[in-house]
Amino acid sequence: MKNPLILLLVIGLQCVSFAQKKADSERTVGFGCYVGGEPSRAVTKITQLIESNGYNSISELLHSGNEGERYLAGITLQRLNNIGIYEINKEEKDLIEKLQKSLDLVSVCEGCTYFDEVPMHILFSDKDLIGTNRWLERTIKKN
């Protein structure tokens, strides 16, 4: 009886490990990733910038080589603009519009088993697909 349980445990751990290896932790966007349900590095970085009012630094991330950071910067600046905390300038507006149409793939995660790559334009069109709206509401409200 113990052998089948051990076998299932080993197989389950290997599946989780494989799913996590697929994702690039530097580029991943997720608000509850891996076994511990932790935010991804990109989310943590943007959260800290929001909490410290580092809006110019967020704006600079629109030029990042990291798709996850670009997505989060764009969606964050849009929200800050919509609620009157930050005013998007013409260059930022143009960059965000390009991101909204971008086919660039963004690595996303949820929990310890869901890792995928989603075109950026999909993330912009369905802002709560991965929980972005909830994250922004919580993070900006704290600020």
PEBEL-V576183 format. One record per helix or strand. SS is the DSSP state (H for helix, E for strand). FROM is the first residue (numbers start at 1). TO is the last residue. Records with the same first field share a line. If there is no record, write none. Layout:
SS=FROM-TO + FROM-TO
//
This chain:
H=2-22 + 41-51 + 55-63 + 67-82 + 90-101 + 120-125 + 132-142
E=29-29 + 33-33 + 38-38 + 105-111 + 114-119
//
